[in-house]
Amino acid sequence: MNTLKVGGVPEHFNLPIHLCIEEGLFADAGIAVEWVEYAGGTGAMNAALRAGDIDVAIILTEGVVKDIAAGNHSRIIQNYVSSPLIWGVHVADGSNFKTIDDLKDTRPAISRFGSGSHVMAFIQAKELGWESSAINCVVVNNLETAVESLTKGDADYFMWEHFTTKPLVDSGVFRRVSDFPTPWSSFVIAATTDAIKTKKSTLEVFLEVLNNKTVLFKEIPEIEELLAKRYNQKLEDIKVWISKTNWSQSQIETDELENVQVHLKGLNMIDKEQDVNFYLTIN
């Protein structure tokens, strides 16, 4: 049986993959899918793709585009979540920051350089007209250490997915001062060029099984209750989240990749804008 190592974050977006594994759907189709979890997010997954530790990553669009432009030998093989990611902008509950404007020239906590939290802090700053050269990032690796960093005052704010961090807001650890949605599809599926060359049929089966699950995901009986229980969410929050979330079964639109590149080039995070096929096909 052919094996795929698939990396992803421990968030509710990836439940369709877990269900395919648990229900034996990949195995029934003749492939073994090994899930590898990355609490460190996009930056950690980009490093794993580069090292060949995983074949596939369910990864933030802007993060993988930036890393492919920087030499990551991976390519986007399909869109995954076509709706925007809603980034909550969080401060420590006891901080003096009250509004998004209070965070100008302050220190964002980021999981690592090249991560989604890093890229989006700069994109948000640009949209707000802030001087990006004044941004001094504090690397915290993951959500757990971000809590510690903000609580101690070692960093000032942290951008992470709205609903994943909502339990921390509800419990009074974080206070959310704003939301910032991505201007493009949130997650794509990227594979190493080695996997694309040597595991082509396995990747095709993986996508076929996953797409069959995601196209009907919202219709699964009691899916909202299952999501709430697994991801420590309030049922009413999950209902809002799932109503805003759409999974894709096709390749990402070229105009979205162009938009990502425009933003990244404007922030000097990529050297130049490429033909979008550079991110989709092996050269």
Beta strands, then each sheet from edge to edge (+ up, - down):
strand 1: 2-8
strand 2: 31-37
strand 3: 56-60
strand 4: 74-81
strand 5: 86-92
strand 6: 108-110
strand 7: 138-139
strand 8: 157-161
strand 9: 174-181
strand 10: 187-192
sheet 1: 2+ 1+ 3+ 10- 4+
sheet 2: 7+ 6+ 8+ 5- 9+
end
